[in-house]
């Protein structure tokens, strides 16, 4: 982000105290001075584990539905 001076969004996997994997989405935004230099960064994180799990279940359901449709 320091080189591009553009916002970024990345995903990481973190593990909670119980050893469970959590999908974390990290958003980073550069704060520039009047000369265009990065002087600060704002960052926030979202736990997107449930969203990822729902997406995976929907993908599986879609696949099964397609297989049933193809079989009939």
Backbone torsions as a table, in degrees:
resi	resn	phi	psi	omega
1	UNK	NA	-30.5	179.2
2	UNK	-65.1	-35.1	-179.5
3	UNK	-78.9	-46.6	-175.5
4	UNK	-81.4	-25.0	-177.9
5	UNK	59.7	28.4	-180.0
6	UNK	-119.9	152.9	177.2
7	UNK	-61.3	152.4	177.8
8	UNK	-133.1	153.1	172.8
9	UNK	-134.2	124.7	179.1
10	UNK	-133.0	157.7	176.2
11	UNK	-113.3	141.3	176.4
12	UNK	-132.5	155.9	171.4
13	UNK	-107.1	124.5	176.3
14	UNK	-116.1	159.1	179.4
15	UNK	-116.7	131.2	-179.8
16	UNK	-79.7	-177.2	-176.3
17	UNK	-61.4	-26.2	179.1
18	UNK	-87.8	2.4	-179.9
19	UNK	84.5	8.5	179.9
20	UNK	-82.6	136.1	179.0
21	UNK	-73.2	136.8	177.1
22	UNK	-126.2	131.6	176.7
23	UNK	-86.2	120.7	-177.3
24	UNK	-117.4	128.5	176.3
25	UNK	-102.5	122.9	-177.0
26	UNK	-109.1	125.9	178.1
27	UNK	-109.1	129.0	178.5
28	UNK	-126.5	134.5	-179.1
29	UNK	-129.3	125.8	178.6
30	UNK	-79.8	145.6	171.6
31	UNK	-109.4	121.9	-175.5
32	UNK	-103.6	148.0	172.9
33	UNK	-84.6	-176.1	-176.6
34	UNK	-65.6	-18.2	179.1
35	UNK	-95.4	2.1	178.8
36	UNK	86.5	11.1	178.0
37	UNK	-87.1	142.8	175.7
38	UNK	-73.7	119.5	-179.1
39	UNK	-112.4	-21.3	177.0
40	UNK	-151.8	165.5	174.5
41	UNK	-135.3	139.8	172.7
42	UNK	-105.0	132.8	-178.3
43	UNK	-137.1	138.8	171.3
44	UNK	-142.2	156.2	-175.3
45	UNK	-123.7	144.0	176.2
46	UNK	-125.2	135.6	173.5
47	UNK	-83.1	110.1	-176.8
48	UNK	-108.1	20.0	-177.2
49	UNK	-56.5	-49.9	-178.2
50	UNK	-63.3	-41.3	179.1
51	UNK	-60.7	-42.0	179.0
52	UNK	-65.7	-41.5	-179.8
53	UNK	-64.1	-42.3	178.0
54	UNK	-63.0	-42.3	178.1
55	UNK	-60.5	-41.7	179.0
56	UNK	-65.8	-40.6	178.9
57	UNK	-65.9	-40.1	177.8
58	UNK	-64.3	-38.7	178.7
59	UNK	-65.4	-42.1	177.9
60	UNK	-64.1	-45.0	179.1
61	UNK	-61.1	-41.3	178.2
62	UNK	-62.7	-41.7	179.8
63	UNK	-64.7	-45.2	179.8
64	UNK	-64.4	-43.0	178.7
65	UNK	-60.2	-42.0	179.0
66	UNK	-65.2	-40.3	179.3
67	UNK	-64.5	-41.4	178.3
68	UNK	-64.9	-42.4	179.5
69	UNK	-63.0	-41.3	179.7
70	UNK	-68.1	-30.0	-176.9
71	UNK	-78.6	-17.7	-177.9
72	UNK	-100.7	NA	NA
